[in-house]
Amino acid sequence: MSKPWMKFYPADWQADPALRSCAITARGLWLEMLCIMQKSQPVGHLLVNGKSPTTRGLATLCGATEREVVRGLAELESAGVFSRLDDGTIFSRRMVRDEERAAEAKEIGARGGNPALKSGVNPRDKATDNGGDKAQKPEARIQKENARDARLSDEIIDLVWSDAPPKARERSSKADVRRTLAAAVKRGGEVDSIMRALKAYWRSEDASKDDGAYAKGIHRMIEGDRWRDWASAPAGSTINPADEPINWAMRMTFWRKDGTWLGAWGPTPREKGCQCPSDLLEAV
């Protein structure tokens, strides 16, 4: 059964460059399509009773003319607002990604999640997705970070920098990282997706052999969207907190400072399944 609600971030909607390039009629059509996709199975795909609707059928569902739907779909697709499966089915990348994350979090919870949870160190936050939800604030902040004209905070640059091996940092600079990351975001890349892809590359044999002697500079992996070659590669098995004590401590510092928490890090410290070490969670 589908949820009677869906995540929606007004700031993201208003700041998305691809969407803003479309006419208001096309944006209205996209919103109607999102409402249909939220109730579809699988969630995020434009399906009605398991089938892609015709333009005439979609027009009826959206209360528009078929001509308006045809023009709107063409405009949205040209701007890259949605994607299609091989069979032509339209889907929302964001909605599909959110659904996958929710399923992963549910699976982790079913397996018992973080052992620290059993001792009551990290109780589940009971907040909902309504305004003022503290569990959603970090995610919303990073999403706004992606969209607000690529003005990236120093914290985000530091995180991208610290995740890279020493050789990759020697071949780059924070200024280059900021420049190329901002450009990648303007092209539609998302910060957490880029970070996951970079981590997959850093952990690959290409970058790790001979102590990273052949690892490319950080900005070289970002510019030209080279990171996309690693976007679907696993960034390693489930993170073992003991393997990254410095990173986890830094992440908790950002969380306590202003709620910064990237989706690539998994559930937040207020959510079930957070992988942060229990000693760092005690102060939350």
Secondary structure, 3 states (H helix, E strand, C coil): CCCCCCCCCHHHHHHCHHHHCCCHHHHHHHHHHHHHHHCCCCCCECCECCECCCHHHHHHHHCCCHHHHHHHHHHHHHHCCCEECCCCCEECHHHHHHHHHHHHHHHHHHCCCCHHHHCCCCCCCCCCCCCCCCCCHHHHHHHHHHHCCCCCCHHHHHHHHHHCCHHHHHCCCHHHHHHHHHHHHHCCCCHHHHHHHHHHHHCCHHHHHHHHCCCCCHHHHHHHHHHHHHCCCCCCCCCCHHHCHHHHHHHHHHHHHHCCCCHHHCCCCCCCCCCCCHHHHCCC
